[in-house]
Amino acid sequence: SRLYREHIMTTLKIPLKVVIAPAVGVVLAAPPVLMASEHSVDYTCGRCAAVLLHADEGQIHGVLIRCTKCGSYNLTEA
């Protein structure tokens, strides 16, 4: 619908920091988009700009996400 398209176009997008693949630890994979909050910010891959996470700004800290589109590892702010 038109309202949905307008919401997508006006959603704040924040690129994540691309980091070197970790030797150990838990890594989440996205897309599909990880959902922490519905009315939120889109956190995107720092390399290819794919949307990886929907969360409120500052809600998620220290999470490592591997982008399934380009293979980059992205870190949410610690």
C-alpha positions in Angstrom: 0.0 0.0 0.0 1.0 3.6 -0.3 1.3 4.1 3.4 3.7 1.1 3.7 5.9 2.5 0.9 6.0 5.9 2.6 7.0 4.3 5.9 9.8 2.3 4.2 11.1 5.5 2.4 11.1 7.5 5.6 12.6 4.9 8.0 16.0 5.9 9.4 18.8 3.7 8.2 22.0 3.3 10.1 24.9 1.4 8.6 26.7 -1.1 10.9 30.4 -1.4 11.3 32.0 -4.1 9.1 34.5 -6.2 11.1 36.8 -9.2 10.5 35.2 -12.6 10.9 35.5 -13.8 14.5 37.4 -17.0 15.5 34.8 -17.8 18.2 31.5 -16.5 19.5 27.9 -16.4 18.4 27.1 -14.9 15.0 23.5 -14.2 13.8 22.7 -14.3 10.1 20.5 -11.8 8.2 18.5 -11.3 6.0 15.9 -12.4 6.7 15.7 -9.2 8.8 16.1 -9.7 12.6 13.3 -8.0 14.5 13.8 -6.5 17.9 11.2 -3.8 17.5 8.5 -3.1 14.9 8.4 0.8 14.8 12.2 1.3 14.6 15.4 2.0 12.8 16.7 -0.2 9.9 20.3 -1.2 10.6 22.0 -2.0 7.4 25.1 -3.9 6.3 28.1 -1.6 6.2 29.3 -3.1 2.9 26.2 -3.8 0.7 23.4 -1.8 2.6 21.1 -4.8 3.0 18.7 -4.3 5.9 19.9 -6.7 8.7 18.0 -5.6 11.8 15.0 -3.6 12.9 15.5 -2.2 16.4 15.0 1.0 18.3 18.0 3.3 18.2 20.5 2.1 20.8 18.5 -1.0 21.8 20.9 -3.7 20.6 24.6 -3.7 21.7 27.5 -5.9 20.9 25.7 -8.3 18.4 27.6 -9.7 15.5 25.5 -10.2 12.3 26.7 -11.9 9.1 25.1 -10.5 6.0 23.8 -13.3 3.9 23.8 -11.1 0.8 27.6 -10.3 0.8 29.1 -12.4 3.6 30.3 -9.4 5.6 30.4 -9.4 9.4 28.7 -6.4 11.0 28.8 -5.3 14.6 26.2 -3.3 16.5 27.6 -0.7 18.8 29.1 -2.1 21.9 
